[in-house]
Amino acid sequence: MQDILKRLGLAAINAGTSTGQRDFGNLEEQNLISSFSPVDGQLIGKVAITSAAEYAEVIQTAQAAFKFWTTVPAPKRGEIVRQYGNALREYKEDLGKLVSYEMGKSLQEGYGEVQEMIDICDFAVGLSRQLYGLTMHSERPAHRMYEQWHPLGIVGIISAFNFPVAVWAWNSMLALVCGNVCVWKGSEKTPLCAIACQNILKQVLRDNNLPEGLSAVVTGDYKIGQAMSEDPRVALVSATGSTRMGKIVAQTVSARLGKYILELGGNNAIIVTPTANFSIMLTSVVFGAVGTAGQRCTTTRRLFVHDSIYSEVVAKIKNAYQQLRVGNPLDQHNHVGPLIDKQAVADYLSAIEKAEKAGGKVSVQGGVLSGEGYESGCYVRPCVVEVSEQYDIVKHETFAPILYILRYSDLNEAIAAQNAVPQGLSSAIMTDSVRDAELFLSAQGSDCGIANVNIGTSGAEIGGAFGGEKETGGGRESGSDAWKAYMRRQTNTINYSSTVPLAQGIKFEL
């Protein structure tokens, strides 16, 4: 890992923050963030917390860079993003391993996350030539109307530990081609991933003689995010995390009439109908429930199974869970890595206890693993709980590999139960019935931002807009027309006549 840290510009325990490498000699321990790997409990590095003075400097530098960046044509901005995508291809293995080691997700998922960054770069390059407006017909003769889109300014990005690099790329690559500059507060649980991404981008900017202020990283706890939310110079705040955090960001940014994008909690369900293909169902359910150790916002947390196939489906899931290998995520033979920290482990244990007290039946036993290879204390067994109804704990998002299974007899009943939670991110139905699939996708069906047929709740592609409804926040990132959130719309009217006719036929004679 030390060689990887060096190649990514990170000294062993002397990582930089917004301004690069720093001398820690004069810094107190309380001004540092220590990054411990959940894989083995080892200290990876220490990162200096961005001070108030440094934050002010970052914002001022970003403002100056924005003035320059708006003069660069969008396709030229896309060229810089293209080069960054190529740089990520070169660093994919190193960055993917760092993601896996610092966050705890499997190595293949770490590589996959970097691939998402590369994919969004490719998408953004094409987008840089497609920031289209509209032309409208004016009701007045010799007038032309059209709309165009302009950049907002500084885009503040607050990301979570579970996707320590990809979510930043979803936001920043679109924001950059749209003409904005970015200030990124990565998770304090995965600070080295953020700085590594910034180091790679800094080199691309230097190679093109571009100002570093186009992108910056600030490091710290919630106070840094609060400063960004309160700062009127930050035109847009895109925040990914818990619903509790998102509500605070929304209230703070709204108080100054700023713009925000929220990607918050999920409590995702799969409905299994009698016509489901069991092979497709099983892979989708198990990966959805245990991938990233249940720490995805799109993790499958609830499974609704029809009465007629309930026993068979539960038996297959129990058998599949017995084959899961929990261990070091850098070993590609393992399916499930650790939770992010011991607080996550405590939350996991508490959720199982609450489900059992409410009447749930544990079908696949959970618990904390110990012994050789599990020294960090963050490894847990994926757990399955059969429940007769959606208890309060079932409606709560626990970031851990706990799958709740419920029976249903009528599809409309299952859809209503799926929708009866505060969150509305991702959903899926397993069926070979066209009628069932179309009902699920209709206005009377899933109320989530993502609704899938015969694929699971996780693993969204960057081509579609990503996000959800209700307490998920309503935001959209990544593909489709999500780019419009990073720009301001302007309507233009040009009068090329020699008179001034007014709209709606109003007469005003002087």
C-alpha positions in Angstrom: 0.0 0.0 0.0 2.9 2.4 0.6 3.9 2.2 -3.0 0.4 3.0 -4.1 0.2 6.0 -1.8 3.5 7.3 -3.2 2.3 6.9 -6.8 -0.9 8.8 -5.9 1.1 11.6 -4.3 0.3 10.6 -0.7 3.1 10.3 1.7 2.5 7.6 4.3 1.3 9.9 7.1 1.8 13.3 5.6 -1.1 13.8 3.2 -2.0 17.1 1.9 -5.3 19.0 2.0 -6.6 21.8 -0.3 -3.1 23.2 -0.9 -1.2 19.9 -1.4 1.5 18.5 0.8 1.9 20.1 4.2 4.5 20.2 7.0 2.8 18.7 10.1 5.5 19.8 12.5 3.4 22.8 13.8 0.0 21.1 13.8 -1.6 19.7 16.9 -3.3 16.3 16.7 -6.7 17.8 17.0 -6.0 19.6 13.6 -5.5 16.2 11.9 -7.8 13.5 10.6 -6.4 10.0 11.0 -7.6 7.5 8.3 -7.7 4.0 9.6 -8.5 1.1 7.2 -11.5 -1.0 8.2 -9.7 -3.9 6.4 -7.1 -4.4 9.1 -7.4 -1.5 11.5 -4.1 0.0 10.4 -3.4 3.7 10.2 -3.1 4.7 6.5 -2.3 8.4 6.9 -3.1 11.6 8.6 -4.7 14.6 6.8 -4.6 18.2 7.9 -8.0 19.7 8.6 -8.7 22.8 6.5 -8.7 25.9 8.7 -11.1 28.8 8.3 -8.3 30.9 6.8 -7.5 28.2 4.2 -11.1 27.8 3.4 -11.4 31.5 2.6 -8.3 31.3 0.5 -9.7 28.3 -1.4 -13.0 30.2 -2.2 -11.1 33.3 -3.3 -8.9 31.2 -5.6 -12.0 29.5 -7.0 -13.7 32.8 -7.7 -10.7 34.0 -9.7 -10.5 30.7 -11.6 -14.2 30.8 -12.4 -13.8 34.2 -14.2 -11.2 32.6 -16.4 -13.0 29.3 -16.9 -16.1 31.0 -18.3 -14.0 32.4 -21.2 -13.0 28.9 -22.2 -15.3 27.4 -24.8 -17.3 24.4 -23.6 -15.6 21.9 -26.0 -12.2 23.0 -24.7 -13.4 22.4 -21.2 -14.4 19.0 -22.3 -10.9 18.4 -23.6 -9.6 18.8 -20.1 -12.1 16.4 -18.7 -11.1 13.9 -21.5 -7.5 14.2 -20.3 -8.5 13.5 -16.8 -10.5 10.4 -17.8 -7.3 9.2 -19.5 -5.3 9.9 -16.4 -7.8 7.9 -14.4 -7.3 5.0 -16.8 -3.6 5.1 -16.0 -4.2 5.2 -12.2 -7.3 2.9 -12.2 -5.5 0.0 -10.4 -3.8 2.1 -7.7 -6.9 4.3 -7.1 -9.2 1.3 -7.0 -7.0 -0.5 -4.4 -6.9 2.7 -2.3 -10.7 2.9 -2.5 -11.0 -0.7 -1.4 -8.5 -0.4 1.4 -9.6 2.9 2.9 -13.4 2.3 2.5 -13.5 -1.5 2.8 -15.4 -2.4 -0.4 -14.3 -5.4 -2.5 -11.4 -4.8 -4.9 -13.7 -5.4 -7.9 -16.1 -2.7 -6.6 -13.1 -0.4 -6.0 -12.1 -0.8 -9.6 -15.7 -0.4 -10.7 -16.0 2.9 -8.9 -13.0 4.2 -10.7 -14.5 3.0 -13.9 -17.6 5.0 -13.1 -15.4 8.1 -12.9 -13.9 7.2 -16.3 -17.4 6.7 -17.7 -18.7 10.0 -16.5 -15.7 11.7 -18.0 -16.6 10.2 -21.3 -20.2 11.3 -20.9 -19.1 14.8 -20.0 -16.8 15.2 -23.0 -19.7 14.5 -25.3 -22.0 16.8 -23.2 -19.5 19.7 -23.7 -20.8 19.9 -27.3 -24.5 19.4 -26.4 -25.3 22.1 -23.8 -28.4 22.9 -25.9 -30.9 25.7 -25.4 -34.2 26.2 -27.4 -35.4 28.6 -30.0 -39.0 29.9 -29.6 -41.3 31.8 -31.9 -42.1 35.3 -30.7 -45.6 36.7 -30.9 -44.1 40.0 -32.1 -42.9 40.5 -35.7 -39.2 40.8 -36.4 -38.3 39.4 -33.0 -36.4 36.2 -32.1 -36.5 34.4 -28.8 -34.2 31.7 -27.5 -32.9 30.3 -24.2 -29.3 29.6 -23.3 -27.5 28.1 -20.3 -24.7 29.7 -18.3 -22.5 28.4 -15.5 -23.4 29.1 -11.9 -20.0 29.7 -10.4 -18.6 27.7 -7.5 -20.1 24.3 -7.0 -19.6 22.8 -3.5 -19.6 19.0 -3.4 -20.1 17.0 -0.1 -19.7 13.3 -0.6 -20.1 10.2 1.6 -17.6 7.5 2.5 -19.4 4.6 0.7 -18.6 6.0 -2.8 -15.5 8.1 -1.9 -14.6 9.0 -5.5 -17.4 8.3 -8.0 -20.0 10.7 -6.6 -17.6 13.5 -6.7 -16.8 12.7 -10.3 -20.5 12.6 -11.2 -20.8 16.2 -10.0 -17.5 17.7 -10.8 -17.0 16.5 -14.3 -20.5 17.8 -15.3 -19.9 21.0 -13.4 -16.6 21.6 -15.1 -17.8 21.2 -18.7 -20.7 23.5 -17.8 -18.2 26.1 -16.9 -18.2 26.0 -13.1 -15.4 25.4 -10.6 -15.6 22.9 -7.8 -14.8 22.8 -4.1 -15.0 19.2 -2.7 -15.5 18.2 0.9 -14.9 14.4 0.9 -15.9 12.2 3.8 -13.7 12.5 6.9 -13.7 8.7 6.9 -12.0 8.4 3.5 -9.9 11.6 3.1 -7.0 10.0 1.2 -9.3 9.0 -1.7 -10.3 12.6 -2.2 -6.8 13.9 -2.1 -5.6 11.2 -4.5 -8.3 12.3 -7.0 -7.3 15.9 -6.6 -3.6 15.1 -7.1 -4.3 13.4 -10.4 -6.5 16.3 -11.6 -3.9 18.9 -10.5 -1.3 17.3 -12.8 -3.7 17.5 -15.8 -4.4 21.2 -14.9 -0.7 21.9 -14.7 0.0 20.2 -18.0 -2.5 22.5 -19.6 -1.3 25.7 -17.8 -4.7 26.0 -16.1 -5.3 27.5 -12.6 -5.5 25.1 -9.7 -8.6 26.9 -8.4 -10.7 25.1 -11.0 -10.9 22.2 -8.4 -10.0 22.1 -4.7 -10.4 19.8 -1.8 -11.2 20.9 1.7 -10.9 18.5 4.6 -12.7 18.3 7.9 -15.9 17.3 9.7 -19.5 18.8 9.3 -18.2 22.3 10.1 -16.6 22.5 6.6 -19.9 21.4 5.0 -21.7 23.9 7.1 -19.4 26.7 6.0 -20.1 25.8 2.3 -23.8 25.7 2.9 -23.8 29.1 4.5 -21.5 30.7 2.0 -23.3 32.8 -0.6 -20.3 32.6 -2.9 -21.0 28.8 -3.3 -23.8 28.9 -5.9 -24.7 25.2 -5.7 -24.2 22.7 -2.9 -24.5 19.0 -4.0 -24.7 16.9 -0.9 -24.7 13.1 -0.6 -25.3 11.4 2.7 -27.9 10.8 5.4 -31.4 12.3 5.3 -30.6 14.1 8.6 -27.6 15.8 7.0 -29.6 16.6 3.9 -32.3 18.4 5.8 -29.8 20.6 7.5 -28.1 21.4 4.2 -31.4 22.2 2.5 -32.5 24.5 5.3 -29.2 26.3 5.4 -28.8 26.8 1.6 -32.5 27.7 1.2 -32.2 30.4 3.8 -29.9 32.3 1.5 -31.9 31.2 -1.6 -29.0 29.2 -3.0 -29.3 26.0 -5.1 -28.8 22.5 -3.9 -28.9 18.9 -5.1 -29.6 16.2 -2.4 -28.8 12.5 -2.7 -29.8 11.0 0.6 -31.0 7.8 2.2 -32.5 4.7 0.5 -34.6 1.8 1.7 -34.8 -0.2 -1.4 -37.1 -3.1 -2.2 -37.4 -5.9 -4.7 -40.7 -7.5 -5.4 -40.6 -11.2 -6.5 -43.6 -12.4 -8.4 -44.6 -16.0 -9.2 -43.3 -15.7 -12.8 -39.8 -14.5 -11.7 -36.7 -16.2 -13.2 -35.1 -17.5 -10.0 -31.6 -17.4 -11.4 -31.9 -13.7 -12.2 -33.7 -13.0 -8.9 -31.1 -14.8 -6.7 -28.1 -13.0 -8.1 -29.9 -9.6 -8.0 -31.1 -10.0 -4.5 -27.9 -11.3 -2.9 -25.5 -8.8 -4.6 -28.0 -6.0 -3.9 -28.2 -7.0 -0.2 -24.5 -7.7 0.6 -22.5 -5.7 -2.0 -20.3 -3.1 -0.3 -21.4 -4.8 2.9 -24.8 -3.2 2.6 -23.3 0.3 2.6 -24.8 1.5 -0.7 -27.7 4.0 -0.8 -29.1 1.5 -3.4 -28.6 -1.6 -1.2 -31.5 -4.0 -1.3 -32.9 -3.9 2.2 -36.5 -5.3 1.8 -37.7 -8.3 -0.2 -41.4 -8.9 -0.9 -42.0 -12.5 -2.0 -45.4 -13.9 -3.2 -47.0 -16.5 -0.9 -46.9 -19.2 -3.6 -43.1 -19.1 -3.9 -42.1 -17.8 -0.5 -40.7 -21.0 1.0 -38.7 -21.8 -2.1 -37.2 -18.3 -2.5 -36.3 -18.1 1.2 -34.6 -21.5 1.0 -32.5 -20.4 -2.1 -31.5 -17.2 -0.4 -30.4 -19.0 2.8 -28.4 -21.5 0.7 -26.7 -18.6 -1.2 -25.8 -16.8 2.0 -24.1 -19.9 3.3 -21.7 -19.6 0.4 -20.7 -16.0 1.0 -17.1 -15.4 2.0 -16.5 -12.5 4.3 -12.9 -11.2 4.6 -10.2 -8.9 3.3 -11.7 -7.1 0.3 -8.4 -7.0 -1.5 -8.7 -10.8 -1.8 -10.9 -11.2 -4.8 -12.1 -14.6 -3.6 -14.1 -12.8 -0.9 -17.6 -11.5 -1.5 -18.1 -9.2 1.5 -15.6 -6.8 3.2 -15.9 -4.9 6.4 -18.2 -2.2 7.6 -16.6 1.3 7.7 -16.1 1.5 11.4 -17.2 0.2 14.8 -20.1 2.6 15.1 -21.5 1.0 11.9 -21.0 -2.4 13.6 -23.0 -1.2 16.7 -25.8 0.1 14.5 -25.9 -3.2 12.7 -26.2 -5.2 15.9 -28.8 -2.8 17.3 -31.0 -3.1 14.2 -31.0 -6.9 14.4 -31.9 -6.8 18.1 -34.8 -4.4 17.4 -36.1 -6.5 14.5 -36.1 -9.6 16.8 -37.8 -7.8 19.6 -40.5 -6.6 17.2 -41.2 -10.2 16.2 -38.8 -10.9 13.4 -37.3 -14.3 12.8 -33.6 -14.4 12.0 -33.2 -16.9 9.1 -29.5 -16.3 8.5 -27.7 -15.5 11.7 -25.7 -12.3 11.8 -22.9 -11.4 14.2 -19.4 -9.9 14.4 -16.5 -12.0 13.1 -13.3 -12.2 15.2 -10.0 -14.0 15.0 -7.3 -14.0 12.3 -8.1 -11.6 9.5 -10.8 -9.9 11.4 -8.6 -7.8 13.8 -10.3 -4.5 12.8 -13.5 -5.6 14.5 -15.5 -4.3 11.5 -16.4 -7.6 9.8 -20.0 -8.9 10.2 -22.0 -11.7 8.8 -24.7 -10.8 6.3 -28.0 -11.3 8.1 -31.5 -12.2 6.9 -34.6 -11.5 9.0 -38.1 -12.7 8.1 -40.7 -10.2 9.3 -44.5 -10.3 9.3 -44.9 -6.5 8.8 -42.7 -3.4 8.3 -41.6 -2.6 11.8 -40.1 0.8 12.6 -36.6 -0.6 12.2 -37.5 -2.0 8.8 -38.6 1.5 7.7 -35.2 2.8 8.9 -32.1 2.7 6.7 -29.4 0.7 8.5 -26.2 0.9 6.5 -25.3 -2.8 6.9 -26.0 -6.1 5.2 -29.4 -6.9 6.8 -32.1 -8.1 4.4 -35.7 -8.1 5.6 -38.1 -10.6 3.9 -41.9 -10.2 3.8 -44.8 -12.1 2.2 -47.4 -10.7 0.0 -50.5 -12.1 -1.8 -51.5 -9.3 -4.2 -49.1 -7.2 -6.3 -50.9 -3.9 -5.6 -50.5 -4.7 -1.9 -46.8 -5.3 -2.4 -46.3 -2.1 -4.3 -48.1 -0.2 -1.6 -45.9 -1.8 1.1 -42.8 -1.0 -0.9 -43.8 2.6 -1.1 -44.8 2.8 2.6 -41.4 4.0 3.8 -40.0 7.6 4.0 -37.2 6.9 1.4 -37.8 6.7 -2.4 -34.5 5.9 -4.1 -34.4 2.6 -5.9 -36.8 -0.4 -6.5 -37.1 -3.5 -8.6 -39.5 -6.2 -9.6 -38.6 -9.7 -10.7 -41.2 -10.9 -13.2 -41.8 -12.4 -16.7 -45.3 -10.8 -16.8 -45.6 -7.8 -19.0 -48.7 -6.7 -17.1 -46.9 -6.8 -13.7 -43.9 -5.0 -15.1 -45.9 -2.2 -16.6 -48.0 -1.8 -13.5 -44.8 -1.5 -11.4 -43.5 1.2 -13.8 -46.7 3.1 -14.1 -47.8 6.1 -12.1 -49.7 3.7 -9.8 -46.5 1.7 -9.3 -43.1 2.4 -7.6 -42.7 5.9 -6.2 -38.9 5.7 -6.4 -36.6 7.7 -8.6 -35.3 4.4 -10.0 -37.5 1.5 -10.9 -36.1 -1.7 -12.5 -37.4 -4.8 -14.1 -35.4 -8.0 -13.7 -32.3 -6.3 -12.4 -31.5 -5.4 -8.8 -31.7 -2.1 -7.0 -28.0 -1.3 -7.2 -25.6 -0.8 -10.0 -27.0 2.3 -11.8 -25.4 3.3 -15.0 -24.1 6.9 -15.5 -26.2 7.4 -18.7 -29.4 7.8 -16.7 -30.2 10.5 -14.1 -29.5 9.1 -10.6 -31.6 10.1 -7.6 -34.8 9.6 -5.7 -37.9 11.1 -4.2 -39.3 11.8 -0.7 -36.6 11.7 2.0 -34.0 10.7 -0.6 -34.1 14.4 -1.5 -35.4 14.7 -5.0 -32.0 15.5 -6.6 -30.6 14.1 -9.8 -27.0 13.6 -10.7 -25.0 11.9 -13.5 -26.7 11.3 -16.9 -29.7 12.4 -18.9 -30.3 16.2 -18.5 -28.9 16.3 -14.9 -26.4 18.8 -16.3 -29.1 21.5 -16.1 -28.8 21.6 -12.3 -25.3 23.0 -12.7 -26.3 25.9 -14.9 -28.7 28.9 -14.9 -31.3 29.3 -17.7 -31.5 32.6 -19.5 -34.3 33.6 -21.9 -33.2 36.1 -24.6 -35.4 38.2 -26.9 -33.8 40.1 -29.9 -35.8 42.8 -31.7 -34.4 43.4 -35.2 -37.2 45.7 -36.3 -37.2 49.5 -36.3 -40.1 49.8 -33.8 -40.8 48.5 -30.3 -44.0 46.4 -30.3 -44.9 45.3 -26.8 -46.0 41.8 -25.8 -49.8 41.0 -25.6 -50.5 43.9 -27.9 -50.1 46.5 -25.2 -50.0 50.1 -26.5 -47.7 52.6 -24.9 -47.4 55.9 -26.9 -45.1 58.7 -26.1 
